[in-house]
Amino acid sequence: MLRNTASAADVSSWQRELPEEYLTCRDLGHTWRPASARYMPDEDAYERTMRCGRCHTERDQVLSRSGEILAGHYTYPEGYTVPAGTGFLSSGARGSLRIESVTRLIAHDTEAPSAKRKGK
């Protein structure tokens, strides 16, 4: 089964609108922090929720008594995922996201010194 792949134009437009924290997580990965956990006696398993400290994506997992991951689910904040119908992000599209992240960092770094001078 072939997956619908997002066009370069769709990805380019979408990535320009991504907030900095969403783009950074897509580039570098999430910064998971424990949010909650509980034991589920009926399933003889544990459930835990982790939350990304940067973009606030939530990751839920069900763990066996030995720690094996039995199930998992992500809940993304509004605007984090590609718009419906856009398609799968190819490796080229993911590369484009990384370049967007790097160029924003460069722009931020080049603006920072002048902003510091104005503040003096």
C-alpha positions as CSV (number, residue, x, y, z in Angstrom):
1,M,0.0,0.0,0.0
2,L,1.5,3.3,-1.1
3,R,1.2,6.3,1.3
4,N,0.2,9.7,0.1
5,T,3.4,11.8,0.4
6,A,3.2,15.5,1.2
7,S,4.3,17.8,-1.6
8,A,7.4,20.1,-1.1
9,A,5.1,23.1,-1.5
10,D,2.7,21.9,1.2
11,V,5.5,21.2,3.6
12,S,7.3,24.5,2.9
13,S,4.1,26.5,3.6
14,W,3.3,24.5,6.7
15,Q,6.8,24.6,8.2
16,R,7.1,28.4,7.9
17,E,4.0,28.7,10.2
18,L,5.3,26.2,12.8
19,P,6.0,27.8,16.2
20,E,9.7,27.6,17.2
21,E,9.1,24.9,19.9
22,Y,7.2,22.6,17.5
23,L,9.9,23.0,14.8
24,T,12.7,22.3,17.4
25,C,10.9,19.1,18.6
26,R,10.5,17.9,15.0
27,D,14.2,18.6,14.4
28,L,15.8,17.4,17.6
29,G,13.1,15.3,19.3
30,H,11.0,15.8,22.4
31,T,12.2,16.6,25.9
32,W,10.1,14.1,27.8
33,R,9.3,14.7,31.5
34,P,7.2,12.5,33.8
35,A,3.6,13.8,34.2
36,S,1.7,11.0,35.9
37,A,1.7,7.3,36.6
38,R,-0.7,4.7,38.1
39,Y,-0.9,1.0,38.6
40,M,-3.9,-0.7,37.0
41,P,-4.7,-3.8,39.0
42,D,-7.3,-5.1,36.6
43,E,-4.7,-5.2,33.8
44,D,-1.8,-6.0,36.1
45,A,0.0,-3.2,34.3
46,Y,1.2,0.4,34.8
47,E,0.1,3.5,32.9
48,R,2.3,6.5,32.6
49,T,2.1,9.9,30.9
50,M,5.0,11.9,29.9
51,R,4.9,15.5,28.6
52,C,7.3,17.3,26.4
53,G,8.6,20.4,28.2
54,R,9.0,22.3,25.0
55,C,5.9,21.6,22.8
56,H,3.6,19.9,25.3
57,T,3.0,16.8,23.3
58,E,1.8,14.0,25.6
59,R,3.0,10.4,25.4
60,D,1.0,7.7,27.1
61,Q,2.3,4.2,27.7
62,V,1.0,1.0,29.2
63,L,3.8,-1.0,30.8
64,S,3.9,-4.6,31.9
65,R,5.0,-5.5,35.4
66,S,8.5,-6.1,33.9
67,G,8.5,-2.8,32.1
68,E,7.8,-4.0,28.6
69,I,5.8,-1.4,26.6
70,L,2.4,-2.9,25.8
71,A,0.7,0.1,24.2
72,G,1.4,3.7,23.4
73,H,-0.3,6.8,22.2
74,Y,0.6,10.4,21.5
75,T,-1.6,13.5,21.9
76,Y,-0.3,16.4,19.9
77,P,-1.0,20.1,20.5
78,E,-3.1,22.0,17.9
79,G,-0.9,22.8,14.9
80,Y,1.8,20.3,15.6
81,T,0.8,17.7,13.0
82,V,0.7,18.3,9.3
83,P,-2.7,19.5,8.1
84,A,-5.2,16.7,7.2
85,G,-4.8,15.5,3.7
86,T,-1.2,16.8,3.4
87,G,0.3,13.3,3.4
88,F,3.2,11.5,4.9
89,L,6.5,13.5,5.5
90,S,9.2,11.9,3.4
91,S,12.8,12.0,4.4
92,G,13.3,15.0,2.1
93,A,10.5,16.8,3.9
94,R,12.0,16.0,7.2
95,G,15.3,17.4,5.9
96,S,13.5,20.5,4.9
97,L,12.2,20.9,8.5
98,R,15.7,20.6,9.8
99,I,17.0,23.3,7.4
100,E,14.1,25.5,8.5
101,S,15.1,25.0,12.1
102,V,18.8,25.8,11.4
103,T,18.0,28.9,9.4
104,R,15.7,30.2,12.1
105,L,18.5,29.7,14.6
106,I,21.0,31.5,12.4
107,A,18.6,34.4,12.0
108,H,18.0,34.5,15.7
109,D,21.7,34.4,16.5
110,T,22.5,37.2,14.0
111,E,19.7,39.4,15.5
112,A,20.8,38.8,19.1
113,P,24.0,40.9,19.1
114,S,22.3,44.0,17.7
115,A,19.4,43.7,20.1
116,K,22.0,43.5,23.0
117,R,23.7,46.7,21.7
118,K,20.3,48.6,21.6
119,G,19.6,47.6,25.1
120,K,22.8,49.1,26.6
